[in-house]
Amino acid sequence: MAEVRSRRTAGSRRGRGRGRGQGQRRLPTWEVSDSDPEGANTAEAGAEAGGVAGERRAAVKARRPEQVLRRLVVCVDPAVLEDAGADILMEALGALGCECRIETQRLARSLQWNEVRPSLDPCGVSPSCWPTSRTPHRGSNQERDDAQAMRPVPPELQAEDEQELLLLLEPQEFLQGAAQLTQMSSPPCSMPWIPLESLTHLHLAVIGLEAYLWSHQPSAQRIQQLESPEVSIGWPEVEEALVLLQLFADLDVLLVASWQELSQHVCAFTKALAQRPSKQCRDTQAFAFCTAGRWASGQRVSRDGSGLRGVWWKQIRQFNRVSPAVADAIVTAFPSPRLLQQAFSACSTEQERLGLLADLPVKAREGRQPRRVGPDLSRRICLFLTTANPDLLLDLGF
């Protein structure tokens, strides 16, 4: 009985041990407490990296043309609405998707473009717009920061290339200014319609100038008499005034026949402004491709010079009708361009120099006859390394 009890006890112990090994055994784990300085630094670094990446993604999204178009505000002077055709312009701006406001402008009958933009700019265009802290905020702080970032930019704080203003002129008003320009004997110091201290990039638009000239000019002389009897202006003077405005004031004048044509131009100009932030950031950044990439066909060269022979081999392969076997034969005989140039300099005659590589044997495949580099390729490589004429045609086969 004692043996039976001892066996049962041993069996039960083995069973309990086997059960713990199969179902109850746990792998060792490590936990980092909040008091661990290394764990806290790692968490803080991860949060900071995630915050910077999130800001960059938000900035890239904010520069998309459709996002910028939603933030554009077209401020229209109330004097523009006095014209009967202004409804066409307002309907076109409403269908475009940007915000349109009726506000009094410094110049009557003008349109100005403002942007409600975020202050993030990872391209380095405006470093002052970066937030003071790169760690993500939570709760009301995040909402307050977003509201501050999306506030409208005051006109006096905008850059000069971001302030665009379109001034609408009556034909009579434009002709008076054009007459003043054409009567000046020296380059004008000031331009009509332009304030002395203008912070905006001004554009001019004249509606119905051609119809006005034809309706107010005699059909025989085609001359428009203005307020002064001795002042006359026609299309030649108008074209001269347009050239003067472009040369001395960098001012472009849009001559349109109707409000419909003006609306199309304003919509196209607004879309171009929406595309400008993304294009500016694309121009300031480096190219997306790089010659050091894996896909590039360039040869990697280390600091000890290994890889230069591969560069020399690829340069020979750039000649027309050069197979890898021919390039191998030339590189084997002359491992570098300097050695080949020295061999050309050692030749006594021009014919010897041109035919230096012609008799180099080329390793042929099995079952094929051996061949040489040939005089044509020898002449082309010789001229390439020795000529001083940049316009010399190396390949006579074209």
C-alpha positions in Angstrom: 0.0 0.0 0.0 2.9 2.3 0.7 4.3 1.7 -2.8 0.9 2.4 -4.4 0.6 5.7 -2.5 4.1 6.7 -3.3 3.5 6.0 -7.0 0.2 8.0 -7.0 1.9 10.9 -5.3 4.7 10.9 -7.8 2.3 10.6 -10.7 0.2 13.5 -9.4 3.3 15.6 -9.0 4.4 14.9 -12.5 0.9 15.7 -13.9 0.8 19.0 -12.0 4.3 19.9 -13.3 3.3 19.0 -16.9 0.1 21.0 -16.6 2.1 24.1 -15.5 4.6 23.6 -18.3 1.9 23.5 -21.0 -0.8 25.9 -19.9 0.4 28.0 -17.0 4.0 28.8 -18.0 4.6 32.5 -18.8 7.4 34.1 -20.7 9.5 36.7 -18.9 8.5 40.3 -19.6 10.1 43.6 -18.9 8.2 46.7 -17.9 9.4 50.3 -17.9 8.1 52.4 -15.0 7.4 56.1 -15.2 10.4 56.8 -13.0 12.7 55.3 -15.6 14.5 58.3 -17.2 15.5 56.3 -20.4 11.9 55.3 -21.0 10.6 58.8 -20.4 13.1 60.2 -22.9 12.2 57.7 -25.5 8.5 58.4 -25.1 9.1 62.1 -25.3 11.3 61.7 -28.4 8.7 59.6 -30.1 5.9 62.1 -29.3 8.1 65.0 -30.6 8.8 63.1 -33.8 5.2 62.2 -34.3 4.2 65.8 -33.7 6.7 67.1 -36.3 5.5 64.5 -38.8 1.9 65.4 -38.2 2.7 69.1 -38.7 4.4 68.4 -41.9 1.6 66.3 -43.2 -0.9 69.0 -42.2 1.2 71.7 -44.0 1.5 69.6 -47.2 -2.3 69.1 -47.1 -2.8 72.9 -46.5 -0.8 73.7 -49.6 -2.9 71.7 -52.0 -4.7 73.9 -54.5 -8.2 72.8 -53.5 -7.4 73.7 -49.9 -5.9 77.0 -50.7 -8.8 77.9 -52.9 -11.2 77.4 -49.9 -9.1 79.8 -47.9 -8.9 82.5 -50.6 -11.0 85.6 -50.0 -11.9 87.9 -52.9 -12.6 91.4 -51.6 -14.8 93.4 -54.0 -15.2 97.1 -53.7 -18.9 98.2 -53.5 -18.3 100.5 -56.5 -17.9 97.5 -58.7 -21.4 96.4 -58.0 -22.8 99.6 -59.5 -22.3 98.2 -63.0 -25.1 96.0 -64.4 -22.7 93.3 -65.5 -21.2 92.8 -62.0 -23.7 90.0 -61.3 -21.9 87.8 -63.9 -18.6 88.3 -61.9 -20.2 87.6 -58.6 -21.9 84.4 -59.8 -18.6 83.1 -61.3 -16.8 83.7 -58.0 -19.5 82.0 -56.1 -19.4 78.9 -58.4 -15.6 78.8 -58.0 -15.7 77.8 -54.4 -13.8 80.7 -52.8 -15.2 83.3 -50.4 -16.3 86.6 -51.7 -16.7 89.7 -49.5 -18.0 93.2 -50.2 -15.5 95.6 -48.6 -14.4 99.1 -49.3 -10.9 99.1 -50.9 -8.3 101.8 -51.0 -8.8 102.0 -54.7 -12.3 102.3 -55.9 -13.6 99.7 -58.4 -11.0 97.2 -57.4 -10.7 93.5 -56.4 -8.2 92.2 -53.9 -7.2 88.7 -53.1 -6.4 87.7 -49.4 -5.7 84.3 -48.0 -6.7 82.8 -44.7 -3.8 80.5 -44.3 -2.1 78.3 -41.6 1.1 79.5 -40.2 2.9 76.2 -40.8 5.5 76.2 -43.6 8.0 73.3 -43.6 9.8 74.7 -46.7 11.4 77.5 -44.7 9.7 80.3 -46.6 8.5 82.0 -43.4 10.2 80.6 -40.3 8.5 83.0 -38.0 5.2 81.2 -38.7 6.4 78.0 -37.0 4.8 77.3 -33.6 7.0 77.9 -30.5 6.5 74.4 -29.3 6.6 71.3 -31.5 4.9 69.0 -28.9 1.3 68.3 -29.7 -1.3 70.1 -27.6 -4.4 68.7 -26.2 -7.9 69.9 -25.5 -8.6 73.5 -25.6 -4.9 74.4 -26.2 -5.0 72.6 -29.6 -8.2 74.3 -30.6 -6.8 77.7 -29.6 -3.7 77.1 -31.7 -5.7 76.0 -34.7 -7.8 79.1 -34.4 -4.8 81.4 -34.2 -3.1 79.6 -37.2 -6.2 80.0 -39.4 -6.7 83.7 -38.7 -6.7 86.0 -41.8 -3.3 87.5 -42.6 -3.4 91.3 -42.4 -2.6 93.0 -45.7 0.3 94.9 -44.1 1.9 91.6 -42.9 1.6 89.8 -46.2 4.6 89.5 -48.6 4.6 91.7 -51.6 4.1 88.9 -54.1 1.0 87.7 -52.2 -1.0 90.9 -52.5 -2.8 91.0 -55.8 -5.2 93.7 -56.8 -7.2 94.2 -60.0 -8.3 97.7 -60.7 -11.2 98.2 -63.2 -11.0 101.3 -65.3 -13.5 103.0 -67.5 -12.4 103.5 -71.2 -12.5 107.3 -70.8 -10.3 107.1 -67.7 -7.8 104.8 -69.2 -7.5 106.9 -72.4 -6.8 110.0 -70.3 -3.9 108.3 -68.5 -2.6 106.8 -71.7 -2.5 110.3 -73.2 -0.4 111.6 -70.3 2.1 108.8 -70.8 2.5 109.2 -74.5 3.1 113.0 -74.1 6.0 112.6 -71.7 9.4 113.1 -73.4 11.4 111.3 -70.7 10.6 108.0 -68.8 7.8 108.8 -66.4 8.6 109.0 -62.7 5.0 108.1 -61.7 2.3 106.2 -63.4 -1.4 107.1 -63.5 -3.8 105.0 -61.3 -0.9 103.8 -59.2 -0.5 105.2 -55.6 2.9 106.5 -54.6 3.2 103.9 -51.7 1.5 100.8 -53.2 2.0 97.6 -51.3 0.1 95.5 -53.8 0.9 93.9 -57.1 -1.5 95.9 -59.3 -3.2 94.8 -62.5 -5.5 96.9 -64.7 -8.6 95.8 -66.6 -10.5 97.9 -69.1 -13.9 96.7 -70.3 -15.1 97.7 -73.8 -12.2 99.9 -74.8 -12.3 98.8 -78.5 -16.1 99.4 -78.7 -15.7 102.8 -77.0 -13.0 103.9 -79.5 -15.0 102.8 -82.5 -18.2 104.4 -81.3 -16.6 107.8 -80.4 -14.2 108.2 -83.4 -15.1 109.4 -86.9 -14.8 106.6 -89.3 -12.4 108.5 -91.6 -9.9 109.8 -89.0 -10.4 107.3 -86.1 -9.2 109.9 -83.6 -10.8 110.4 -80.2 -10.9 113.9 -78.9 -10.5 114.1 -75.1 -11.2 117.0 -72.7 -8.5 119.2 -74.2 -9.0 119.9 -78.0 -5.3 119.6 -78.7 -5.0 116.1 -77.2 -5.9 113.2 -79.5 -5.3 109.5 -79.1 -6.0 106.4 -81.2 -4.9 102.8 -81.2 -1.2 103.6 -81.9 -1.0 105.7 -78.8 -2.9 103.1 -76.8 -0.3 100.4 -77.8 2.5 102.8 -77.0 1.0 103.4 -73.5 0.7 99.6 -73.0 4.4 99.2 -73.7 5.4 102.0 -71.4 3.3 100.6 -68.6 5.0 97.2 -69.0 8.5 98.5 -69.2 8.6 101.2 -66.5 5.9 100.0 -64.1 5.7 96.2 -64.7 2.0 96.7 -65.1 -0.1 94.5 -67.3 -3.3 95.8 -68.7 -6.2 93.4 -69.6 -8.4 94.6 -72.4 -11.7 92.7 -72.4 -14.9 93.1 -74.4 -17.5 92.1 -71.8 -18.0 91.2 -68.2 -18.2 87.6 -69.2 -14.7 87.7 -70.5 -13.5 89.5 -67.3 -15.2 86.9 -65.1 -13.3 84.1 -66.9 -10.0 85.9 -66.4 -10.7 86.5 -62.7 -11.6 82.9 -62.1 -8.4 81.7 -64.0 -6.3 84.1 -62.0 -7.9 82.9 -58.7 -7.1 79.3 -59.6 -3.5 80.3 -60.4 -3.2 81.9 -56.9 -4.4 78.7 -55.3 -1.7 76.7 -57.1 1.1 79.1 -56.2 2.0 77.9 -52.7 2.5 74.3 -53.8 4.6 75.4 -56.8 6.7 77.7 -54.6 7.4 74.9 -52.2 8.2 72.5 -55.0 10.7 74.9 -56.5 12.4 75.5 -53.1 12.8 71.8 -52.4 15.4 69.5 -53.9 14.4 67.2 -56.8 12.6 64.0 -55.9 15.1 61.9 -57.8 18.8 61.6 -56.9 21.7 60.0 -58.8 22.6 58.1 -55.6 19.4 56.2 -55.6 19.2 52.5 -56.2 17.3 52.9 -59.5 19.9 55.3 -60.9 22.2 53.9 -63.5 25.2 55.8 -62.2 28.3 54.0 -60.9 29.1 54.3 -57.2 32.6 55.6 -56.4 34.0 55.2 -52.9 36.7 57.4 -51.3 39.5 55.0 -52.1 38.7 55.2 -55.8 37.1 51.9 -56.3 34.4 52.3 -58.9 36.2 54.7 -61.2 36.9 51.9 -63.7 33.2 51.2 -63.9 32.6 54.9 -64.6 35.2 54.8 -67.4 33.4 51.7 -68.8 30.0 53.4 -68.8 31.5 56.4 -70.5 32.7 54.3 -73.4 29.4 52.6 -73.6 27.8 56.0 -74.2 29.3 56.1 -77.7 27.0 54.8 -80.4 27.3 51.2 -81.5 29.5 50.1 -78.6 28.8 46.7 -77.1 29.8 45.6 -73.6 32.6 43.4 -75.0 34.1 46.3 -76.9 34.0 48.4 -73.8 35.7 45.6 -71.8 38.5 45.4 -74.4 39.2 49.1 -74.2 39.1 49.3 -70.4 41.3 46.2 -70.1 44.0 47.8 -72.3 43.6 51.3 -70.8 42.1 51.2 -67.3 41.6 55.0 -67.1 41.1 58.0 -69.4 44.5 59.4 -68.3 46.4 56.4 -69.4 44.6 56.6 -72.8 45.4 60.3 -73.2 49.1 59.6 -72.4 49.1 56.9 -75.1 47.6 59.4 -77.6 50.3 61.9 -76.7 53.0 59.4 -77.2 52.0 58.8 -80.8 54.2 60.5 -83.4 51.6 61.0 -86.2 48.0 61.8 -86.5 47.2 58.6 -88.3 48.8 56.6 -85.5 46.8 58.4 -82.9 43.5 57.9 -84.7 44.1 54.1 -85.2 45.6 53.4 -81.7 42.6 51.4 -80.6 41.6 49.9 -83.9 43.6 46.6 -83.5 42.6 45.9 -79.9 41.1 42.3 -79.8 37.6 41.9 -78.6 36.6 38.8 -76.7 34.1 36.9 -78.8 31.5 34.4 -77.7 31.8 30.7 -78.3 31.3 29.8 -81.9 32.0 33.3 -83.2 35.0 34.7 -85.0 37.3 37.0 -83.1 37.0 40.7 -84.0 38.6 44.0 -83.2 37.6 47.4 -81.9 37.8 48.9 -85.4 39.0 52.2 -86.9 35.7 54.0 -86.6 35.4 53.7 -82.8 39.1 54.3 -82.4 38.8 57.6 -84.3 35.7 58.8 -82.3 37.3 58.1 -78.9 40.6 59.8 -80.1 38.8 62.9 -81.2 36.7 62.9 -78.0 39.8 63.0 -75.8 42.0 65.2 -77.9 40.0 67.7 -79.8 39.5 71.3 -78.6 36.5 72.0 -80.9 33.3 71.7 -78.9 31.2 71.7 -82.1 33.0 68.8 -83.7 30.8 66.0 -85.0 32.2 62.7 -83.7 29.8 60.2 -85.3 29.9 60.4 -89.1 27.1 57.8 -89.3 24.4 60.6 -88.7 
